[in-house]
Amino acid sequence: MKHDILIVGGGVSGTALLYTLSKYTNVKNIGLIEKYSDFGLVNSASTMNSQTLHFGDIETNYTIEKARKVKRSADMVMKYLINEKFKDCKCNYFIKVPKMVLAVGKDQVDTLRERYKSFSQLFPNLRMIDREEIGSIEPRVLEGRDPNQEILALVTEDGYTVDFGRLSHCFVDHAKEANPDISFYLNTKVNKIIKNSDGFKVITSNGEFEANAIVIAAGSHSLKIAKSLGYGMNYSILSMSGSFYTGPKVLNGKVYTMQNAKLPFAAIHGDPEVHNENITRFGPTAKPIFLLERYNYSTFWEYWKTFGLGLKPIVSILNILFDRVIFYYIIKNGIYDIPSIGKRSFLKEIKKIVPNIKIDEISFAKGVGGTRPQMINNATRKLEMGEAKIVGDKIIFNITPSPGASTCLGNAFEDTKILMGFLDNRFKFNSEQFEKDLVL
């Protein structure tokens, strides 16, 4: 079977591209390969990520330039969610709650106050609030807190908690409505891709396929496939796993803490579970693991094939891990997963948000938390923060769109434009209609 476009990966990124191609282009011969039995089962699953639609308003490690770019993509997802809600969509996969970023102490307060000057123009719904209003929105943020401790917050009502796994399903359903001719290959693992004169041969566990153009949207596995075709040879992956602690409803919405700009890992925050608002989830922790997928130990050797065993990647990882800030952060986070000790240690972090929370109110969330690949550039020996995309000869590798699922439609928009060029502009992308439907 030969396809004009073949997508490898059925998570939220791959299915967002499928939806975009199906609804806004006239390409009909499209295939999607997914190695598992269903869509959105790995990092898109609600148990495998922070469930947050990131805009850049309360993520204090974002520059104004990055926030502007992320906001455009996140607005697309937000508009899609709202549009489907009012179409009586059968998918129940998001809740809207208030969200804030909390500054504690004079240094953080001064930093946040200065940040608001520029970010309030990009985010007009973002407000700066003082202690009294913080307490009215989130009472337990104030309860038990030193009354002399200086605090400040930025708050907005536009906080979205999303089940990105279910969103993947919704993208698929709407893609099939627009293009009933899509071919789906579930339980199908890609073993090898061969470039030939008129496209690609894809050898899988369920036979062989051909394609004129391919997009690999398989998370960490994307770099492994890229290297097998000679792309991305100067990159390695640092797999970071995130874990969470849960407790009763102690927050009404999302509360973020201030981010260390030097760290590419999310700051500790608390927010409601997407399917049970009576549960508050705190996290994530972050520690390196030698797997491409959390809890899937069969990906151990795949990780090392992707990482590479030469001198350059080893020197790079040592250079990164022995940075004082990152080294301390990883050691501290490694402790959080240790039974008993970890719970008591992480409680100190939670108390920065909810000062009077008790140790018996929280518990380690077993089986919750996925893997976020961080790209290592072996030329610079540094982590590359943000999106990792490699564009080759009629093939695209999406390794870790930044910040994850929030940019899935923006990433799909860019990939669709590239794909039209790959196919010699024989097909049309109605980008004007896409923007009319999904860009605010």
SEMAR-369148 format. One record per residue: residue in three letters; x, z, y of N, C-alpha, C in turn. Coordinates in steps of 0.001 Angstrom, whole numbers, plus 500000, padded with zeros to 6 digits. Atoms other than C-alpha are relative to their C-alpha. Example, Ala and Ser with C-alpha at 12.3 -4.5 7.8 and 13.67 -1.06 7.14 Angstrom:
! SEMAR-369148
ala500890500000498810512300507800495500500900500000501200
ser499180499940498810513670507140498940499230500730501090
***
This chain:
! SEMAR-369148
met500850500000498808500000500000500000500887500000501245
lys499209500048498773501432499015503391499128500356501193
his500719499551498811500404500676506647500732499532501252
asp499359500253498706501006499748510246500721501250500462
ile499398498711499613501657503439510954499768500999498876
leu500085498936500996502392506222508496500454501300500649
ile499668498676499468502354509869509569500334500909498838
val499607499042501035504206512431507453499858501400500576
gly500243498649499516502863515930508006498577500164500497
gly501401499803499646499282517205508231499726501301500715
gly500240498847499141499743520127510593499337499567501294
val500719500310498770498327520276514094500671498868500781
ser499321501094499294500993517905515480499685498651499364
gly500282501250500688500504515233512834498549499574500125
thr501427500347499910496708515421512955499578499680501428
ala500277500357498603496671515345516779500389498555500255
leu499592501395499874498588512076516574499014499085499278
leu500987500788500746496177510787513929498727499817500823
tyr501196500053499157493239511623516209500201499049501185
thr499720500835498828494868509950519221500059498527499624
leu499902501390500446495712506774517309498631499445499603
ser501292500465500519492255506585515735498979499780501103
lys501027500082498957490208507163518856500398499122501177
tyr499590500655498754492302505566521581500859498754499804
thr499329501274500240494029502616519888499144499168499044
asn500707500866500950492828499664517835500793499798498715
val499291500014501281495264500368514998499064500564498934
lys500912499559501053493179500644511822500720500419498727
asn499312499767501265495710500631509007501001501153500150
ile499206498785499790496972504212509295499935500854498741
gly499964499068501123498070506583506545500605501324500414
leu499428498672499745498809510307506559500373500631498663
ile499491499350501206500939512023503913500176501492500269
glu499846498550499898500739515804503402500338500547498616
lys499549499553501319502594517587500621499117501092499399
tyr500897498975500525500021520396500347498593499436499783
ser501338500450500393496396520221499214499031499899501171
asp500887500025498845494938520557502709500828499927501274
phe499334500135498706495735520248506400500241501379500636
gly499750498804499206497296522922508612500286501255499217
leu499759498836500857498513525230505840501336500688500243
val498676499381499810502048525911507079500019500660501379
asn499883499295498722502976526801510665498771499879500898
ser501240500094499224499572525705511992498965501041499577
ala500961499008500488497749528328509912499954501204500936
ser500155498889499046496374531246511931500888501185499652
thr499119498900500410498501533680509897501467499690500245
met498606500419499899501663531723510639500485499788501431
asn499551500150498615501764531645514444499297501024500872
ser500527498976499098500833533691517497498595499690500499
gln501376500379499670497460531883517887499784499738501490
thr500120500083498545498190531405521589500134498564500491
leu499871501266499297497555528316523686500837500283501251
his499050499700498924500578528415526009499869498996501139
phe500081500847498812500241527076529552501247500105500869
gly498840499785499144503383528513531167499731500924501164
asp500327499116498872501552530835533549500508501423499798
ile499550498626500234502428534139531882501237500058499099
glu498767500061500778505447532976529861501161499987500987
thr499076499859498874508127534251532212501391499430499751
asn498724500690500214511023532408530567499897498527500373
tyr500175501396499611509549529068531739500407499794501455
thr499774500427498617510901527361534810498717499339500495
ile501182500643499441508342525839537166499884498566499466
glu500027501374500514509337522380535886499463499969498570
lys500488499968501373508783523303532251498524500397499967
ala501401499567499968505524525099533081499083498844500399
arg500819501142499570504236521989534854499788499026498840
lys500095500919501132504975519848531802499127500586498892
val500772499357501065503547522358529303498533500104500383
lys501379499859499538500435522903531415499217498709499780
arg500692501275500189499567519220531300499549499834498547
ser500337500147501415499676519228527492498996501058499542
ala500922498934500407497946522597527072498605499774500573
asp501304500332499409495185521477529437499245499001499130
met500647500957500893494509518602527032499320500716498840
val500571499244501123493988521017524137498820500833500476
met501091499179499458491870523310526318498748499155500227
lys501165500847499729489637520424527385499374499526498697
tyr500527500384501310489306519256523784499170501136499413
leu500718498839500532488280522777522718498650500186500692
ile501238499797499227485712523071525505499007498880499724
asn500885501131500278484322519574524922499300500153498656
glu500576499892501335483815520234521220499038501181499893
lys500904498843500010482213523630521852498608499605500459
phe501302500390499456479467521992523861499403498783499281
lys500564501067500825478977519238521267499434500563498700
asp500507499343501203477723521774518723500926499725498820
cys499001500270501043480940521274516768499945501094498938
lys500093499031501094480899522938513354501245500875499900
cys498758499213500044484459524194513881499892501209500931
asn499961498782499181484643527794515104501432500505499964
tyr498571499774500169488317528071515855500697500512501250
phe499301499420498860488974529660519254499112501011500717
ile500700499073499114488042532502521562500709499976501347
lys499435499950498663488562532811525295499992501447500485
val499839498610499560489866536120526651500884500029501242
pro499052499889498884491642537353529799501419500196499467
lys498614499781500412495443537380529655500815500400501222
met499133499559498902498147539005531734501427500147499514
val498615499642500271501880539437531940500278501252500816
leu499813498674499416502907543014532674501460500236500352
ala498663499627499535505953543999534745500062501504500137
val499844498550499985507216547564534349501351500350500616
gly498760499629499330509798549114536651500269499105501192
lys499783500708498735511067548013540052500606498607499812
asp499341501287500165513324545195538824499019498939499493
gln500978500952500538510594543530536753498909499695501021
val501048500193498995508006544046539486500469499050501096
asp499461500888498959510241542412542103500122498565499489
thr499856501330500594510959539494539746498651499309499876
leu501331500589500197507273538945538953499347499660501336
arg500575500256498678506229539200542602500587498720500608
glu499345501209499483508768536531543541499538498768499224
arg500433501100500847507714534343540613498606499513500394
tyr501388500332499668504081534440541731499908499036501180
lys500047500839498801504906532690545005499919498522499648
ser500010501418500379505604529366543295498987499699498905
phe500877500271501131503546529705540110498517500068500371
ser501405499932499586500321530554541949499508498655500528
gln500399501325499539500348527048543400499695499075498825
leu500236500799501196500555525472539951498793500517499217
phe501104499362500732498036527940538485499096500740500992
pro500837499386498957495351528597541134499113501135499501
asn500816498912500548493394530893538777500815501247499679
leu499115498867500269496396533196538407499966500967501184
arg500074498998498937496031536457540346501042501092499772
met499101498862500079498485539247541131499187501268500207
ile500823498793499930496947542672540486500868501247499899
asp499251498747499994498050546254540978499480500940498922
arg500296499013501041497736549401538877498502500205499781
glu501423499685500147494065550040539583499250498891499252
glu500712501099500655492860546593538562500523499764498587
ile499468500086501369495192546519535556499213500952499103
gly500723498999500775493467549692534374498543499646499766
ser501400500381500180489989548265534904499843498897498963
ile500049501085500983490799545191532771500487500476498634
glu499396499513501246492969546916530154500257501499500132
pro499861498551499800492345550694530226501166500622499242
arg498965499331500784494801551545527460501414499604500428
val498694500305499421497641549864529336500425501108500959
leu499705498906499067497382552740531828499968501369499349
glu500154498677500620496337555625529560501323500500499431
gly498762499405500478499318557879528969501253499505500703
arg498840500540499292501581555943531337500383500920501161
asp499502499201498877503744557813533875499388499473501300
pro500655500470498766501732557655537141500990499546501072
asn498988500401499019504991557212539069500733498711499606
gln499341501218500466506062554202537008499417498791500733
glu500459501155499239505876551045539107499603498879499044
ile500459501095500855503799548317537448499270498952500849
leu500675501115499345502376544939538436499640499008498900
ala500368500995501017500635542130536546499492498732500663
leu500677501254499674499630538512536835498930499804498945
val501127500087500925496234537875535278499202498726500241
thr500902501140499910493947534936534547498952500140498900
glu501052499982501019490704534486532640500219498922498947
asp499805501160500882492083531365530946500955500308498854
gly499202499666501177493475532978527807499302499510498740
tyr500607500587501193492826531028524615500764500426498742
thr499469499684501319493378532342521099499418498979499036
val500433501194500740493230529391518704500464500057498550
asp499632500231501395493172528832514958500428498540499906
phe499493501370499975495413525770514963499844499302498652
gly500278500602501294494850525241511247498631499347499990
arg501340500576499911491138524707511853499958498855501011
leu499925501097499038491963522585514873500523498738499312
ser499501501140500773493944520347512491498854499304499269
his501151500554500710490775519893510434499063499260500950
cys500889500643499039488762519061513525500581498662500449
phe499352501264499651491292516416514555499769498964498893
val500186500915501131491014514884511071498560499494499950
asp501414500393500044487198514904511124499680498953501066
his500299500921498901487077513157514503500795498699499881
ala499235501222500262489806510719513498499241499118499013
lys500749500765501008487745509688510464498726499408500586
glu501182500549499335484666509251512652500360498733500784
ala499576501146499192486606506861514902500561498875499144
asn499367501017500863488407505082512056499810500387498535
pro500268499650501405486884505363508560501012499428499014
asp499055500666500900489714503230507146501304500759499799
ile498763499220500167492395505951507376500207500339498529
ser499651499597501368494195506624504094500688501361500030
phe499419498664500078494992510238503220500657500185498636
tyr499271499746501236497586511244500632500389501472499976
leu499721498572500116497359514982499960500752500265498695
asn499191499647501174499516516798497383501067498932499730
thr499033501093500107502104514116498080501262500366500779
lys498730499624499375505722514989498775500893498775500177
val499067501096499728508099512524500404501360500340499393
asn498693499800500636511234512205498291501108499212500699
lys498972500842499377513013509392500106499342498946500868
ile500452501098499144512557506908502948501137498995500112
ile498992501064499959514376503586502876499620499012501100
lys500231500994498945514688501331505947500336498620499448
asn499730501369500419514382497633505186499735499046501161
ser500060500984498917514140494422507189498661499956500715
asp501323500082499361510401494607507834499285501349500071
gly500623498689499871509823498347508032500645501027499091
phe499504498897500819510123501220505595499312500007498636
lys500571499648501298509624502019501937500059501516499881
val500080498541500117508467505606501369499740500346498541
ile500109499616501406509062506990497883499511501447499941
thr500620498682500031506826509977497126499750500451498561
ser500360499463501317505717512175494260498779499307499421
asn501185500714500456502600509990494051500116498495500217
gly499835501438499889504059506526494203500737499580501259
glu499274500555498868505554504240496828499044499396501026
phe500780500565498906504192503203500222500952499234500915
glu499221500722499005505331500839502943499359500196501361
ala500521499813498641504983501130506705500841499207500984
asn499280500672498915505879499177509817500655501011500939
ala499468498937499138506413502402511788499593501337499414
ile500235498673500588506619506072510836500209501080501045
val499775498773499228506226509421512577500101501157499011
ile499796498830500852507636512464510788499649501235500828
ala500444498794499292505756515569511953499936501142498994
ala499936499057501120506917517973509262500837501230500325
gly499269498796499620508491520804511241501477499897499677
ser498578499970500338511932521786509971500389498870499060
his499706501071500952511682519184507216500287498679500708
ser499777501246499266511718516483509895501491499731500208
leu498558500199499812515416517066510570500669499645498679
lys499454500335501320516171516961506848499805498509499707
ile500281501416500234514489513543506603500799499135500968
ala499227500754499003516165512390509821501448499831499545
lys498603500069500438519604513209508431500166499060498811
ser499900500899501147518847511287505231500037498543500432
leu499988501356499455518440508202507449501090499808501043
gly498865500130499090521524508901509551499741500450501423
tyr500322499509498662519792510460512574500236501518500081
gly499905498562499768520385513891514111501134500680499264
met498910499430500801523667514391512282500740501113500729
asn499288498980499230524981516585515096499168501263500200
tyr500881498851499838522121519061514760499903500826498729
ser500348499085501094521442522082512585498766500777500437
ile501188499199499689518474524429512411500285501475499742
leu500040498561500202518334528167512897498530500355499793
ser501391499651500305515109529204511148499748501445500391
met500349498653499555513569532192512913498587500337499501
ser501312499565500479510744534058511204499454501072500936
gly500647499000499157508253536131513145498998500805499198
ser500965499117500667506323539127511828499156500717501051
phe500923499335499084503475541128513338499573501359499441
tyr500676498757500347501950544585513355498571499913500546
thr501391500030499559498200545077513632499450501407500141
gly500667498725499790495946547852514803498565499762500424
pro501376500161499531492409548509516027499979499348501388
lys500123500637498698491093546912519201500408500980501098
val499511499158498903493173548532521928500171499179501275
leu499904500887498848493268545515524241498771499096500046
asn501151500892499842490468543372525645500404498525499997
gly499506501369499981492638540268525905501463499974499617
lys498583500143500282496244539137525772500820500729501064
val499080499354499069498969541259527340501424499677499567
tyr498612500390500257502487539819527498500949500910500762
thr498948499294499270505689541569528478500947498966500604
met499063500908499331508434540074530638501036499478499005
gln499124500689500927510676537589528865501441499998500503
asn498589500205499691514459537517528752500263498499499974
ala499843501455499884515233533989529968501095499452499090
lys498910500466500853518336533831527768499562499827498548
leu500457500046501379516285534189524588498916498940499822
pro501027501016500238514279531274523151498847500523499156
phe501011499395500853512052533722521286498945500685500857
ala501114499458499223508650534952522435500161501492500250
ala500004498573499688508438538299524207498865500687499248
ile501030499233500703506453541031522493498701499983500813
his501296499986499340502759540780523288498932500495499036
gly501140499590500809499415542033522065498815499120500319
asp501191500808499764496318539939521584499039500121498828
pro500998499864501061493094539818519554500177498946498916
glu500037500972501079492906538163516156498907498984500285
val500940501068499657491155534803516476498682500128499238
his501228499901500782488633535590513720499448501422499929
asn500500498623499980488223539318514357500542500686501248
glu499557499438498725488414540582517935500154501518499957
asn499830498553500147488315544178516661501386500360499468
ile498617499787500433491906543746515449500929499484501089
thr498977500418499051494825543642517884501294499745499240
arg498740500354500650497989541888516731501133500153501010
phe498824499806499144501369542901518185501203499296499385
gly498812500681500482504513540827517921500286498801500881
pro499347499984501316506242538693517046501380500629500045
thr498591499682500155509472540078515762500708498660499782
ala499278501251500243512201537506515210501293500295499253
lys498746499846500750514894537315512563500310498691499287
pro499639501243500681516848534446510981499744500097498503
ile500156500079501449515949533369507441500572498664499534
phe499383501212500529517527530757505191498978499190499204
leu501083500772500593514297528915504442499457499038501047
leu500681500902499071512566525909505990498552500419500212
glu501362499498499878509184527584505348499969501470499607
arg500137498575500305508341531274505432499275500178498667
tyr500591499638501291507521532705501983500123498907498935
asn499827501070500980508382529383500285501472499937499623
tyr498594499850500343511619530190498495500597498730499393
ser499483501276500493511867526691497057500673499195501106
thr499387500721498875512965525588500552501380500562500370
phe498685499403499727516190527658500352501090498926500016
trp498947501026500059518399524737499249499736498900501014
glu500323500988498974516542522372501562500510500456501361
tyr499498499475498724517489524675504424501491499691500147
trp498561500182499887521205524446503649500373498526500086
lys499776501443499844521007520654503240499760499582501450
thr500323500320498607519430520534506700501018500606500958
phe499047499307499131521825523055508231501358499297499990
gly498674500606500129524949521371506896501052501064499725
leu499001499001500400527950523103505374501387499697500546
gly498700500308499397530708521651507529500454501094500945
leu499419499007499102532917523547509925499215500109501304
lys500682499990498701530991522532513067498755500879500019
pro501178499140499955527627524123512177500313501478499802
ile499630498592500211529326527283510961500570500598501280
val499449499526498716531310527601514212498871500173501018
ser501122499926499059528102526924516169499174501254499779
ile500851498840500276526075529621514418500727501300500329
leu499241498797499647528860532164514839500062500162501514
asn499962499951498536529136531274518529498687500516500573
ile501325499574499527525383531790518968499746501467499654
leu500334498657500453525042534966516906500881501076500625
phe499127498997499412528000536665518561499887500066501522
asp500379499737498617526538536258522013499378501394500036
arg500394498588500003525959539903522968498483500185500050
val501446499847499842522324539477524032499275499590498724
ile500662500495501208521291537411520998500327500879498797
phe499589499155501132523296539557518547499209501309499984
tyr500741498739499928521670542781519734498524499774499689
tyr501414500309500211518243541154519727499705499804498517
ile500229500276501414518561539928516123500169501252499151
ile499814498744500739519918543247514833498779500895500186
lys501156499144499712517089545131516530498753499495499280
asn501187500563500632514464542750515187500075500067498484
gly499865499855501443515888542924511672499521501346499519
ile500426498645500351515149546633511670498479500090499918
tyr501457499889499919511463546040512483499293499708498680
asp500638500349501273510757544630509001500303501007498889
ile499653498992501007512237547639507175498871501028499926
pro501097499030500131509465549909505770500346501351500637
ser499909498669499365508921553188507657500877499961501249
ile499099500046498852511992552778509901499535498938500987
gly500412501105499151510750549439511207498758500323500803
lys501248499659499324507311550740512044500251500934501179
arg499699499051498921508688553622514091500795499333501125
ser499214500694498987511162551354515865499125499056500816
phe500834500960499293508567548718516701498947500693500855
leu500969499238499208506187551378517959500489500171501434
lys499440499843498650508531551830520916499719498758500843
glu500298501237499276507992548179521843498519499911500354
ile501444500034499751504221548448521510499632500958501131
lys500288499001498966504255551539523745500280499475501415
lys499792500612498688505545549361526573498715499356500506
ile501297500579499652502080547788526481498911501050499949
val501030498961500200499917550644525136500723501333499821
pro499132498816500055501752553897525988499557501098499034
asn500456498871500811499537556307524037499601499605498588
ile500342500397501358499205554320520814500746500878499002
lys499433499102501010499856556427517703500491499191498804
ile499383500721501114501931555468514694499002499695498891
asp500968500255501060498950555791512352498945498972500403
glu500918501047499562497055553203514420500501498609499635
ile499452501332500270499380550361513463500501499898498568
ser499461500247501328500452548789510198500653498618499977
phe499312501282500127502779545973509185499044498977499401
ala500927501043500463500792542748508747500684499178498909
lys499364500693501118501840541571505280499508498557499910
gly500346501406500163501927537828504827499632499295501293
val500318500603498702501454537185508555501306499697500733
gly498799500391499269504066535291510545500682498824499336
gly499416501220500540505629531887510121501452499830500381
thr498620500345499681508889530123510862500032499041501174
arg499824500888498862509954528553514131501424499463499983
pro498639500542500006512916526172513872500590499931501402
gln499261500104498746515443526522516673501158499025499783
met498985501040500165517713523521517160501360500465500500
ile498617499729499629521469524008517211500706498669500245
asn499210501182499689523540521348518952501454500319499654
asn498648499687500450526859521332517135501091499434500898
ala499020500486499018528538519463519996500223501057501082
thr499893498972498959527760522144522576500107501399499417
arg499987498708500699527562524962519973498994500973500610
lys501034499172499373524397526219521648498629499657499440
leu501391500269500324520699526559520941499421499074501053
glu500716500868499067518630523791522496498559500467500070
met501341499454499847515492525377523862499026498879500354
gly501029500971499667512312523367523998499772498998498893
glu500415501018500957511115520217522336501197499339499319
ala498978500737500728513191518553519627499353498760499405
lys500535501275500455512317514896519154501157499014499895
ile499003501043500186514517512156517755499251498679499827
val500626501318500080513456508548518329501010499006499450
gly499110500969500625515015505989516002499419498603500031
asp500461501378500108514423502386515015498659499981499260
lys501371500017500514510628502299514542499647501266499210
ile500318498718500637510639505945513448500233501124500994
ile499918498833499127510058509230515307500046501244499139
phe499909498730500697511066512678514107499634501116500976
asn500396498841499198509177515611515667500349501255499210
ile499492498849500741511020518749514622499352501292500483
thr500664498813499475509674521417516915499500499720501404
pro500540500216498656507441520347519790499857501326500719
ser499977498736499259507685522978522510498847500065500993
pro499872498828500866505926525318522737499043499939498818
gly500783500034501228504551524503519312498695499245500149
ala501290500682500079500912523643518825499381499723501362
ser500606500159498674500071523943522528500214498607500575
thr499686501321499456501662520559523233499651498870499039
cys500236501001501048500254518714520217499393498716500546
leu500620501211499465498062516316522216500907499292501002
gly499040500616499089500674515746524910501080499273499232
asn499006500628500856503190514997522198499426498737499352
ala500662501161500601500680512642520537499875498850500998
phe500100501009498934500174510824523848501319499240500145
glu498688500629499842503921510185524211500369499176498771
asp499666500731501222504348509168520563499194498715499868
thr500848501194500095501434506737520756500548498881500878
lys499403501016499127503050504955523702501232499386499340
ile498798500500500670506300504668521753499616499105498822
leu500421500759501185504483503432518634499485498614500366
met500480501318499584502816500609520543501184499046500197
gly498790500815499857506309499360521417500615499665498652
phe499483500252501344507443499753517804499274498826499334
leu500832501032500641504577497449516781499881498754500870
asp499876501210499173505573494792519353498781499759500881
asn501171500051499110502533495607521512498885499094499462
arg501097500749500623500232493886519011498682500766500090
phe501183499156499892497846496821519491499942500596501402
lys500206499450498669496415498482522600499715501499499940
phe500259498571499824496488502140523626499208500176501280
asn500852499773498834493620503039525947500369501343500629
ser499504498745499421495646505666527790499117500472501151
glu500893499611498896493238505587530742498820500822499482
gln501119499252500571490360506737528525500467501344499462
phe499423498730500480492600509375526902500095500987501152
glu499832499101498872493427510813530306498657500390500612
lys501325499684499475489811510610531454499331501073499149
asp500618499044500919488707512543528361500705501349499957
leu499241498786500359491509515089528077500921500537501083
val499128499484498936493526515399531285499140500516501138
leu500813499365498955492122517793533862500309499419501368
***
